[in-house]
Amino acid sequence: MLVSSLQWLLALHVTGAFLFLGGTGAAGVLGLLAQRAGRPSEVALFLGLARWAVVPVVAGAVLTFALGLALVHRLHLSYGSFWVAAAIVLVVLASAAGSKGGRRDAETRRLAEQLARDGDRPSDELRARLRDPLTLALSRGAGAAVVAILALMMWKPGS
């Protein structure tokens, strides 16, 4: 049995979605572990590992977005359909929020690495950065947007 180009597009689109969702989930779990860590070296470890989660997030976002647009074109769907337009907006918002939150986490990781080198003792400044409301809102907002994208793709409301 031959696989059609449409089947390939769909399979790679779904693969991208798994990468996007899986990387986002991994980054979220590592961020939570960093918040619960006791020593700066542990915070640096978890936030350092979270950087690696960016690879599947970006690869998945690119695959999902590009191949999703190709599927919309190929299936003659409307870009103005609620679920298509909402998914496009959510991908942009998730990417922007995740990027901004990730830069803030990188600053926190650098502080944790410095504190680890300087005796690895708990720090009020590090604890405050780990609980920064803006950083948490950006990261959690990006994660919620990714879950909402998944829901839109599964249920396609309005189609």
N, C-alpha and C positions, 0 to 999 in steps of 0.2 A: 504494500500500500504506500503510495506516495503522499507526502505531506505537502499541502498547498501553501502558498506564500501567506495567505490569511492565517492559517494555523500556526505558521512560524511567527508571524507578528504577534498573535495572541499569546503564544507560549513564552516568547521573550518579554512581552509586556508583563505577564504574570510573574515571570522570574524577577524582573526589575522591581515589581511591587513587593515580593518577598524580601529582596535585598533592602529596599527602602524601609519597610516595616521592621525587619530584623535588626538592621543597624540602628534604627531609632530606638528600639527596645533595649538593645545592648547598651547604648549610650545612656539611656535613662536609668537602667539598673546600676551601671557603674557610677553615675552621678549620685544616686541614693547611697551607695556604699561609701563614697567619698564623704558624704554628709555625716555618716555614722562612724567614720573612722576616728580613732583616738589620737593618733600621732600624725604629724605632718608628712612623714615618709609614706604612711598608708594613703593619705589624701593624694599625694603626688603619684603614687602607684595607680590608684583607681582613675584619676583624671588623665594620667598618661595613657592608660589602656583605652579610655574613652576616645582619645584621639584616633585610635585605629578603627573605631566604629564609624568614623566619618567616611572611610573608603566605601563600604557597602551603601551607606546613606546616599552619597553623591552618585555612585554608579547606578544605584536603584532609581534615584530621582531622575537622572538623565534618561535611562532606559524607559522608565514608566512614562515620562512626559513625552519624549520623542515618539515612541511607538504608540502611545495613546493617541497622539495627534494623527499619526499615520492610520491608525484604525478608524478614527472618526472620518477621515477622508475616504478611506477604502470602503467603509460600510455606508457611505453617503449619509452620515448622521449630521445633525446641525450643531455647529459650535455654539449656537445660542440656546441649545437645550439646557435646562436648569442643571442637570447633573454634570454635563460636560463643562459648562462655564464655571460652576462652583468648584469642580475639581481643579481646573486651571488656576483659579484664584487661590485655592487652598495650597496648591503646590508652591506657588510664589510666596505666599505668606509663611508656610512651613520652612521653606528654604531661607528666607530672610531672618525669621526669628531664630532658627537653629544656628545660623551663621553668627548672628550677634551674640546669642547666648554662649556659643562655643568660644568666641573671642574673649568673653568675660571669664569663662572657665579656664582658658589658657593663662590669663593673668593670675588667677587663683592657684593654678598648678605651679607657676613659676615662684609664687610666694611660698607655697608648701615645700618646694624643692630647696629654696634658700633656708627656710626654717629647719628642714631636715639636716642640712649641712651644718647648721649652727646649734646643734644639740638635740634636735628632734623632740622639742617640748611643745605641748599644746599652746595655742596662741589665740587670744581673743580676736585679733584682727582676721586670722584665718577662719575662725568659726563664724565671724560676721559675714565674711565673703561667701562662705558656703551656704549661708542662709539669706543672702541678698534677695529681696523680693523681686527686683527687676530681672535678675538672672534666672530665678526660679520660674517666673512668669513666662519668660522667653522660651526656656527649655520645655516647660510643660505645655505651653501653647503650641510649640512646634509638634510635640508628640500627639497632642489632641487633634491637630490639623491632619496629621498622617492617618490617624484612626478614622477621622471623618472622611478622608479621601477613600479609604478602603470601603467604608460603608456606602459611599456614593457609587463606587464601582460595582459593588455586589447587588444593590437594590435599584439603582438607576431610577430614582424618583422622577416622575413626570414623563417617562418615555413610553 
